């Protein structure tokens, strides 16, 4: 690996795969060093330590890492239901929840969960950090926050006739109360100009959804067609106006409820082909 090559980081969930496919198998293969980890929070840590040039990072990190800029246009988000971020109970409604086990691998979803209870449901349960095992989580709490592929598996199970759990789509609840989409992760960088064209990499990845879905079928245990629908219909990799408005409202509410210490206005890096 060339020491002068850009170094980028991302999580290895199925929903990030279209954004990094180009670096693993496509035209950007060998043009950047890609660091993968199961936890999105790890990418935020590497970015904060300036150990990578850009990272696909939970959006809450924008408010906690000094000097970072958002890469415009590219995201992991949804216009309504995301399916891969959910609150799970043994059948109880959220209004009766008294304790929530939190998968803390993405702080964005943890903050969104706290906003949901405080702002929209009007009460605050007890919080407990937990590893993402739904049975263990629900053994100690009556509600669990799951993200990523573990959440996708539980959501699919909850939709079956034999389900013994109930799943509440977190982005769907956000949309129900605000009418807006939600952005979970974005590329971020300390640089005024991003050293790689992440929008073009996204576009190339989206041209290979069939291959990407086939790679994850065995891991997630979803039918191929259902996984393809998730990647093309539930997940949006491009931000529209309603999603950006949702991001700004999310930061406003997080600040109002004391979940972040500041609320920086959105500042964007220049794309690799633009002047900063």
NORWO-V910042 format. One line per field, one symbol per residue. ss: DSSP state (@ for helix, = for strand, . for the rest). phi: phi as a letter, one per 30 degrees, with the letter a starting at -180 (. if undefined). psi: psi as a letter, one per 20 degrees, with the letter a starting at -180 (. if undefined). A space follows every 10 residues. Layout:
# NORWO-V910042
ss: ???
phi: ???
psi: ???
This chain:
# NORWO-V910042
ss: .....===== =..@@@@@@@ @@@@...... .======..@ @@@@@@@@.. ...=====@@ @@@.....== ========.. ....=====. ...@@@..== ===...@@@@ @@@@@@@@@@ @....===== ...@@@@@@@ ..=====@@@ @@@@@@@@.. .....====@ @@@@@@@@.. .========. ..=....@@@ @@@@@@..@@ @@@@@@@@@@ ...@@@@@@@ @@@@.===.. @@@@@@@@@@ @@@@@@.... .......=== ......
phi: .dddddcbba dcdddceddc eeddbcdcdi cadcccadce dddddddddh cbdabdbedd dedccdidcd ddicacaada ccicbbcbbd kddddcdcbb dcdcdbdedd dddddedddc ciabddcbda ddbddddddc bcabcbbide ddddeddddd dcdcbbccdd dddedeccic dbccbbdbad ddbddbdddd dedddddbee dddddceddc iceeddddde dccdcccbdc ddddddddde deddddcicb dabdddbcdd ddccdd
psi: pphiqqpqqr rkqhiighii ghhgibijpi iqpppqqhph hhhhghghjk iqhqqoqphh hhiiopjqqq pqhproaqie phhjoqpprj iqqhhjpiqp ppojiohghg ggghgggggh ijrorpqpqq qmohghgihi qjqppqrbhh hhgggghhir hjpjrppoog hhgghhhhjq rqphqqpqqi qhppiqnhgh gghgghikhg ggghhighhi kqqghhhghg hhggppjppa ghghhhghhg gghgghjkiq irnpqppqqq rhjrq.
